[in-house]
Every structure is written in C-alpha cells, then in structure tokens.
Amino acid sequence: AKNSIPEGLREDEHIKGIVICAREIRSNYKGTTGKAFAWIDKEEYLYRDLTNRAIRQALFELENNPEEKLHMPRAPDGTVIPDVGTVIQAYLIDSLYETKELVEWMEKHNLPIAIRIVKGAYHSNEIRDAIREGRPVPVFKEHWQTDANYLEVARYLFEHADSVKCIAIASHHARTI
C-alpha cells in the first residue's frame, strides 16, 4: 500500500527521535519548559492518519519510559505541558473528525498534543492526486466550506482547551483571524 512504511521501519521511531532531541535540549536548560518544541506537520492527506498514529505511539512510549527526562514537561503543580504539536488542515473534509479523535486520545491518556489549525495550502494537489489514484477527493470543493470548517474545528479545540492546552491559529484571512 502506498501509505505503508517499508518493512522493518517504524514511523513512530523517527518521531520519537525528534521528540527525544527536543527534550534533551530542554533538559540542558533546567527549570524551563519552552526551550525546545517539536511541530510535526502533515503535508499530504495520504500520510495524515499514519503520522497521527506515530505521534500518539511515540508520546505514549516516551511517557511510559522509566527515564523521566523522556517524559513531557510538567508545571510546578504537576500539569503536563505539551512539547509536541501537529497541524489540522481545515480544508480536509474529515478534519473535524480527526480533531475529535486526537482530543479523545489526549483525554484518555492525559498527554496533550499542541494543535495548530490552518486552512490548508495544497488544495489543487490533493484533488489532482486523489483523481489520479482513483480515491475520493478529501478536500472541500468551495472555499466557504473550508472557512466554515476552520471555525468549527477552532471552536471544538477551544471547548477542549483543558485537554489540548496549546492551540495555535494560523490564517491569512481577515475574517477568521
């Protein structure tokens, strides 16, 4: 399958390596939580779910590692602070479902992932690739649909801010800023 990983290669190991590097940088700055942060973007719909699974698996394994330096940072009151984030592309028809799935996982495991919401920059590429590969087109056809979904995803994230803890909004559009 086109969205599978080659035999013997685990995608979460690559993400885990990035997160470990960021956490090692952080550990060199004792008493700080904001010196290193890993944003994991997803540029193609075809790899989105695979990337989300890899992020969740990497974070879960690191948090359950006996070495505390590999755990997520904590505030003085013990609150978990996200140091890994990913993007939600609102032009994808099922991005609200993706958002809900990530938030449910965060709530279940008490492991926040920072979320940055964008409208999406590869609309024509996603349409072209889906048609060429015989897949359903994963993006909204009309820009107003993307705008409405963007606001719906943002609303959902803010309703679950206690679980997400870090929400970033990215837009060039004056009406949605």
N, C-alpha and C positions, 0 to 999 in steps of 0.2 A: 504494500500500500504506500501511496506517495507520502502520507503524513506519519509514517512509522520511522523509528530510529534504527540505524543499522545494527545488526546482530552484535551483542556484547557491549553496546554503548547505552548507558542510561542518561537520559536528558537531565534528570534531576541532579546528577553528579556534577554537571557543568554549572548549573545554577548554584548548587551548594558551594562549589569552589569560589564563585564570585562573592557569595554572602560571607564565606569564611574570610576572604581577603578584606572585605569591608569591616568585619567585626574585629579582625586583628589590628587594622588601622585604628579603630575606635579604642581598643584596649591599650593602645600606646598613649592615649590621651585620657588618663584616669580622671574619673569624675565628670566626664562629658558624655553626651548621648548623640550629638549631632555632627560629629566629625566625619562620618562616612555613612553613605546611604546608597543602596543598590536599586535602581529603577530598571525593571525588566519589561521592555516594550515588546509588543507583538505586532509585527508589520503585515502578516498575511493571515487571513481567516483560516486557511487550511491548517495552520500550526497553532491556532489560538488555544484550543482545548488541551492539546498536548503540553503547551507552555504552562497553562494554569495548573494542570496536574503536577508538572515538575516543580513549580514554585511551592505548591502545598506540600508535596513529598519532602522536598529539601528542608523547608522550615520545620516540619514535624520531626524529621530525623535529627536536625541540629538541636531542637529544643529538648529532645529526649536523650541527647548525648550527655554522658556524665561530666564532661568538661564544661564548666559554667561559662567560660569565655566564648563558647559557641552558641550560647543562648541569646535570645532577644534582650536588648537592654531593658532595665527596669527603672522606674521613677523611685524616689525615696520611699513612697508609700507602697511599693511593690507592683504598681500598674505596669503592664507590659507596653513598651513603646515600639512601634514598628520601625524597622530599619531596612525594610524591603518594600518596594512598591511595584505596581503594574498599571497598565492602562486599560481603560474600557473605551472602545470606539463606538460612538453612538450611531454611526451610520449603518452598523450591523443590525439586522432585523431582530436578532435574538440577544442583543446586548443587555437588555433589562434582565432576562433570564440568567445570563452569565453573571451579572452583578449580584443577583439574589443568591445564586449558587456559591459565589465566593464569600458573601456575607454570612450565609448559613454555616459554612465551614469555619469561618473565623469565630463565630459564636460557639460552635460545638467544641473547638479546641482552645479557645481563649488565646489565639495567635493572630493579632491584627496584621493585615497587609494594607499598606497605603494604596489608595486608588486615585489615579489621575484620569479624569474624564475628558475626552477630546471628541470632536465630531468625526474625524477620520480624513485621511489625506489620499487614499488610494482607491477612490470610488470607481473610476473607469478601469483600473487594473483588476479589481475584484470582479466586475461584470465580465470583462474580457476573459479572464481565467476560468470563471465558472462556465461560461458558454463553451469555451474551447474544450473543457474537460467533461462537459455534459452534466454538471452539477446545478442545483438550484442557485440562483443569484442570491448572495447573502446580504446584500445591502438594500436600503430603501431606494425607491426609484426617484422620489421627489425630495428636494432639499427641505421643504417644510416638515416632512415626516421625520427627517433626521433631527431638525430643530426641536420638534415636539418630544422625540425620544430622549434627546440630550437632557432636556429639562426634567423628564420623568426619571431618568437614571440619577440625575443630581438630587432630585427630591428624595428618592429612595436612600441614597447614600447619607444624606443629612438626617433622615429619620433614623438611621442606624449608626450615627456618628460615635456612639459609645463603643461599638464593636470595631468599626473601621479605624477610628482615632485620627487618621490623617487623610484628608480629602483635598485633592488639588483640582482646580478648574482651569481648563485651557480652552480659549476661544478667541477668534479674531472678530467675531460677530458682535456688534454693539448691543443688539437686543438681548443677547444671552449672557452678557458679562455682568 
